[in-house]
Amino acid sequence: MALARNRRRERGVDYWPGFVDALSTLLLAIMFLLCVFVLAQFFLSREISGKDEVLNRLTSQINELTQLLALEKSGKQDLEDALANLQASLADSEGERSRLQQLLDRGSGTSAAATERISTLSKSLDEEQQVSARAMSQIELLNQQIAALRSQIAAVEEALQASEAKDDASQAKIADLGRRLNVALAQRVQELNRYRSDFFGRLREILSDRENIRIVGDRFVFQSEVLFPSGGDQLNEAGQTEMTKLATALLDLAREIPPEINWVLRVDGHTDNVPLSGAGRYADNWELSSARATSVVKFLISKGVPANRLVAAGFGEFQPIAEGESPEARSTNRRIELKLTER
């Protein structure tokens, strides 16, 4: 009868592992895309923050230069008004001097008072001409300063445009980098999933055909009774036999996986929810599950598996896969899980 059951199992097609592998691959891809999106948002926000600071500084400089230009224009206008007044006064003085000169030419006997009056007007006219010359010099200086300010404003605007163009280019580079990262990591995930499927296929072929050794999702699960005595952390004889087969398959796989894939085999220890007695070696199920996972890792290392490709973790009774308090549920929860994943 046992032979008949084995034959029926061999003839049956188990679609569940493939479905779970596909679902886990989809979840890994979604998680990876979320991580890349968060990283891209982080780098983009940091880049934009730096550009905003530069933009604020440039805007502040433009405002200051605009204010200075307005002040210079106001001063220039005042000087131009003063110059216009001086020129009008100069024109009046020249008209008065011409009138007096005509009077002087007409009369043969000009009085000393008239002569003094003409001399005074000439001095006043000379002084006004000097003031006018100084005002013209100041206006020329202001024109030069205004031209320099306009050049500075043009340079600042050019720098602002260059900064905006650089920001656009940076955003395009970030988007392209994120796209290439998505493609590369998706390929890595697909490659690792393919090697995981091959690895589990080999384990199914070389390990004993027993109901307490099975595949659950993306993990290979051993019931604790296969590997350890009750309450102990040392591999029994049957457990050493099974782990030797596992080490052989793992070493074959290690030679096939490309070196750029940073893979590890994670060994997870789990217990049921029955508390340990205080007189035992371990204080609680945390310690027992960790010790069992560590024992498996050390045995694999002794068989030649590189230590940097192994990870041991203990979960105690807090990750059950079977609910309830029945002996069957507790037996199911006492297990060692193997997962091929990235570091």
C-alpha positions in Angstrom: 0.0 0.0 0.0 2.8 2.4 0.8 4.3 1.7 -2.6 1.0 2.5 -4.3 0.7 5.8 -2.4 4.2 6.7 -3.5 3.3 5.9 -7.1 0.2 8.0 -6.9 2.2 10.9 -5.5 4.8 10.5 -8.3 2.0 10.6 -11.0 0.3 13.7 -9.5 1.5 17.1 -10.5 2.0 19.6 -7.7 1.3 23.0 -9.0 1.4 24.7 -5.7 5.2 25.3 -5.4 5.3 26.9 -8.8 2.4 29.2 -7.9 4.0 30.2 -4.7 7.4 30.8 -6.4 5.7 33.1 -9.0 3.8 34.9 -6.2 7.0 35.4 -4.1 8.8 36.6 -7.2 6.0 39.2 -7.9 6.1 40.3 -4.3 10.0 40.7 -4.4 9.7 42.7 -7.6 7.0 45.0 -6.1 9.1 45.5 -2.9 12.2 46.3 -5.0 10.3 48.8 -7.2 9.0 50.5 -4.0 12.6 50.7 -2.6 13.9 52.1 -5.9 11.1 54.7 -5.9 11.9 55.8 -2.4 15.6 56.1 -3.2 14.9 58.0 -6.3 12.5 60.4 -4.4 15.2 60.8 -1.7 18.0 61.7 -4.2 15.6 63.8 -6.3 14.4 65.8 -3.2 18.0 66.4 -2.1 19.0 67.5 -5.6 16.0 69.8 -5.9 16.7 71.2 -2.4 20.2 72.2 -3.4 18.9 73.8 -6.6 16.3 75.7 -4.7 19.0 77.2 -2.4 21.0 78.3 -5.5 17.9 79.7 -7.1 17.1 81.7 -3.9 20.6 83.1 -3.7 20.5 84.1 -7.4 17.0 85.7 -6.9 18.3 87.6 -3.9 21.2 88.9 -5.9 18.9 90.0 -8.7 16.7 91.9 -6.2 19.7 93.6 -4.7 21.1 94.6 -8.1 17.6 95.8 -9.2 17.4 98.0 -6.1 20.9 99.4 -6.7 20.0 100.1 -10.3 16.8 101.9 -9.2 18.9 104.1 -6.8 21.4 104.8 -9.5 18.7 105.8 -11.9 17.1 108.1 -9.3 20.5 109.7 -8.6 21.1 110.1 -12.3 17.7 111.8 -12.8 18.4 114.2 -9.9 21.8 115.1 -11.5 20.2 115.5 -14.9 17.6 117.9 -13.4 20.3 119.9 -11.6 22.2 120.0 -14.9 19.2 121.2 -16.7 18.7 124.0 -14.1 22.4 125.0 -14.4 22.2 125.0 -18.1 19.1 127.2 -18.0 20.8 129.5 -15.5 23.9 129.6 -17.7 21.8 130.4 -20.7 20.1 133.3 -18.8 23.6 134.5 -17.6 25.0 134.4 -21.1 21.9 136.3 -22.4 22.4 138.9 -19.7 26.1 139.2 -20.5 25.3 139.6 -24.2 22.8 142.3 -23.4 25.2 144.2 -21.2 28.0 143.8 -23.8 25.7 145.3 -26.4 25.0 148.2 -24.1 28.7 148.6 -23.5 29.4 148.6 -27.2 26.7 151.3 -27.9 27.8 153.7 -25.2 31.2 155.3 -25.5 31.4 156.2 -21.8 30.5 153.1 -19.8 30.6 153.7 -16.1 32.8 151.8 -13.7 29.7 150.4 -12.1 28.5 148.8 -15.4 32.0 147.4 -16.0 32.0 145.9 -12.4 28.5 144.5 -13.1 29.8 142.7 -16.3 32.9 141.3 -14.5 30.7 139.9 -11.7 28.4 138.2 -14.3 31.4 136.8 -16.1 32.7 135.2 -12.8 29.3 133.8 -12.1 29.0 132.4 -15.5 32.5 130.7 -15.2 31.4 129.2 -11.9 28.2 127.9 -13.3 30.2 126.4 -16.2 32.5 124.6 -13.8 29.5 123.3 -11.8 28.0 122.1 -15.1 31.2 120.3 -16.0 31.3 118.5 -12.7 27.7 117.5 -13.1 28.4 116.1 -16.5 31.3 114.1 -15.1 29.1 112.6 -12.3 26.4 111.7 -14.9 29.1 109.9 -17.0 30.2 108.0 -13.9 26.7 107.0 -13.1 26.2 105.8 -16.7 29.3 103.6 -16.3 28.0 102.2 -13.0 24.6 101.5 -14.5 26.2 99.6 -17.4 28.2 97.5 -14.9 25.1 96.7 -13.0 23.3 95.6 -16.1 26.2 93.3 -17.0 26.1 91.8 -13.5 22.3 91.2 -13.8 22.8 89.6 -17.2 25.5 87.3 -15.7 23.2 86.3 -12.8 20.4 85.5 -15.2 22.7 83.4 -17.4 23.9 81.5 -14.3 20.3 81.0 -13.2 19.4 79.6 -16.7 22.4 77.3 -16.6 21.4 76.1 -13.1 17.9 75.3 -14.3 19.2 73.4 -17.3 21.6 71.4 -15.0 18.7 70.6 -12.7 16.6 69.3 -15.7 19.6 67.2 -16.8 20.1 65.8 -13.3 16.4 64.8 -13.1 16.6 63.0 -16.4 19.8 61.1 -15.3 18.0 60.1 -12.0 15.0 58.8 -14.0 17.3 56.9 -16.4 19.3 55.5 -13.5 16.2 54.3 -11.7 15.0 52.6 -14.9 18.3 50.8 -15.4 18.4 49.8 -11.7 14.9 48.4 -12.1 15.9 46.3 -15.1 19.1 45.1 -13.5 17.6 44.1 -10.2 14.6 42.5 -11.8 17.1 40.3 -13.8 18.9 39.5 -10.6 15.7 38.5 -8.9 14.7 36.3 -11.9 18.2 34.7 -11.9 18.0 34.0 -8.2 14.5 32.6 -8.5 15.7 30.3 -11.3 18.6 29.0 -9.2 16.2 28.6 -6.2 13.9 26.5 -8.3 16.8 24.4 -9.5 18.1 24.0 -5.9 14.7 22.9 -4.6 14.3 20.5 -7.5 17.7 18.9 -6.6 16.7 18.7 -2.9 13.5 16.9 -3.8 15.5 14.4 -5.8 18.3 13.7 -3.3 16.4 14.0 0.0 14.3 11.2 1.4 10.7 11.1 0.1 9.1 11.8 3.5 6.0 13.8 4.4 7.9 15.7 7.1 10.3 17.2 4.5 8.4 19.5 2.1 8.4 22.8 0.2 6.3 25.6 1.5 6.3 28.7 -0.7 9.9 29.8 -1.3 11.2 27.7 1.6 12.3 24.1 2.1 10.9 22.8 5.4 12.2 20.1 7.7 10.2 19.0 10.7 12.4 19.2 13.8 11.9 15.5 14.6 13.7 14.6 11.4 16.9 16.5 12.6 16.9 16.8 16.4 16.0 14.8 19.4 13.2 16.3 21.5 14.3 19.4 23.3 17.9 19.1 21.9 20.0 21.1 19.5 22.4 18.5 18.2 21.7 16.9 14.9 20.8 13.2 15.2 22.2 10.5 12.8 19.3 10.9 10.4 19.6 14.7 10.5 23.3 14.5 9.7 22.5 12.3 6.7 19.9 14.7 5.4 22.2 17.8 6.0 25.1 16.0 4.2 22.9 15.7 1.1 21.9 19.3 1.5 25.5 20.4 1.7 26.3 18.5 -1.5 23.5 20.2 -3.4 24.5 23.6 -2.0 28.1 23.2 -3.1 27.0 22.2 -6.6 24.7 25.2 -6.8 27.5 27.6 -5.5 29.6 26.6 -8.5 26.9 27.6 -10.9 25.6 30.9 -9.4 27.5 33.9 -10.9 29.7 35.7 -8.4 27.9 39.0 -8.9 24.7 37.5 -7.3 25.3 37.9 -3.6 23.2 35.0 -2.3 22.9 33.3 1.1 21.1 30.3 2.5 19.1 31.4 5.5 18.4 28.7 8.1 15.4 29.6 10.3 14.7 27.7 13.5 11.0 27.5 14.8 9.4 25.8 17.8 5.9 25.2 19.0 4.3 27.3 21.8 4.9 24.8 24.6 7.1 26.6 27.3 10.3 24.9 28.2 10.8 23.7 31.7 13.1 25.8 33.8 15.4 22.8 34.6 16.4 22.4 30.9 19.4 23.7 29.1 17.5 26.5 27.4 15.6 29.3 29.2 12.9 29.6 26.4 12.0 28.7 22.9 14.0 31.6 21.5 17.2 30.1 22.7 16.3 26.6 21.5 15.3 27.7 18.0 18.4 29.8 17.6 20.6 27.0 18.8 19.1 24.5 16.3 19.5 26.9 13.4 23.1 27.5 14.5 23.8 23.8 14.7 22.6 23.3 11.1 24.8 26.1 9.9 27.9 24.8 11.7 27.3 21.3 10.3 27.0 22.7 6.8 30.3 24.7 7.3 32.0 21.5 8.4 30.9 19.9 5.1 32.6 22.7 3.1 29.8 25.2 2.6 31.3 28.8 2.8 30.4 30.5 6.1 29.7 33.8 4.3 26.9 32.1 2.4 25.0 31.0 5.5 22.7 32.8 8.0 21.2 31.4 11.2 18.1 32.9 12.7 15.8 31.8 15.6 12.1 32.7 15.7 10.9 30.8 18.7 7.2 30.0 18.6 6.2 33.4 17.1 6.0 32.4 13.4 3.6 29.5 13.4 2.3 28.0 10.1 -0.4 25.9 11.7 -3.0 27.4 14.1 -4.4 25.6 17.1 -3.2 23.6 20.1 -3.5 20.1 18.6 -0.5 17.8 18.6 -0.5 17.9 14.8 -0.4 21.7 14.7 2.4 21.8 17.2 4.4 19.2 15.3 4.0 21.2 12.1 5.3 24.4 13.8 8.4 22.6 15.1 10.6 23.0 12.0 13.8 24.2 10.3 13.3 26.3 7.2 15.8 26.9 4.4 15.5 29.9 2.1 17.8 30.8 -0.7 17.8 34.6 -0.9 20.0 37.7 -1.5 22.1 39.2 1.3 
